Amino acid sequence: MNEPILQLVHQAHALTESAALQQTSAGPRRQFLLADLSLHLVQAALRQPQPAPQELKRYLYSILTLCDGFLDDLDLKAMAEVVLASQQPAPEAAPRPTVQP
């Protein structure tokens, strides 16, 4: 079932990119960019049997960052930063010094 959906998403993606390139004002271009990123998220979710967490996080970060300008009542940029921080590898614990008796 994933393949027919991915084919439709691919077609929608091509149309969205084409429409975005035709826009001369920033507002509509941002709307098409949001649609483009959303379609990338669908592709990432369905392309493999198990979605790649880092890829999903990357698209979620981008979508939240872009949506921050559309939704004034939510601090989506802060939420995006949380997603970005979760992508960073955890710092390695420093080795414990050995105590000599």
DAZIUR-V39534 format. One record per residue. D_CENTER is the distance of its C-alpha to the mean C-alpha in Angstrom with 2 decimals. Layout:
d_center = <D_CENTER & D_CENTER>
This chain:
d_center = <23.30 & 19.85 & 21.22 & 22.43 & 19.16 & 17.31 & 20.11 & 19.71 & 15.97 & 16.97 & 19.63 & 17.54 & 15.06 & 18.19 & 19.60 & 16.62 & 16.51 & 20.28 & 20.40 & 18.05 & 20.39 & 23.35 & 22.39 & 24.44 & 23.33 & 20.18 & 19.66 & 19.51 & 17.52 & 14.73 & 15.02 & 14.73 & 11.72 & 10.03 & 11.58 & 10.52 & 6.72 & 7.82 & 10.07 & 7.90 & 6.41 & 10.20 & 11.21 & 9.41 & 11.02 & 14.33 & 14.97 & 16.41 & 18.61 & 16.44 & 12.62 & 11.71 & 10.45 & 9.15 & 7.10 & 5.73 & 5.43 & 3.96 & 0.93 & 3.06 & 4.56 & 4.41 & 5.33 & 7.59 & 8.95 & 9.85 & 11.23 & 13.27 & 15.61 & 16.20 & 17.05 & 19.79 & 20.80 & 17.70 & 16.51 & 12.75 & 12.65 & 14.45 & 12.15 & 9.20 & 11.86 & 12.63 & 9.30 & 9.80 & 13.41 & 12.94 & 11.70 & 15.02 & 17.93 & 20.59 & 23.59 & 26.54 & 29.49 & 32.47 & 35.40 & 38.11 & 41.33 & 44.21 & 47.23 & 50.56 & 53.43>
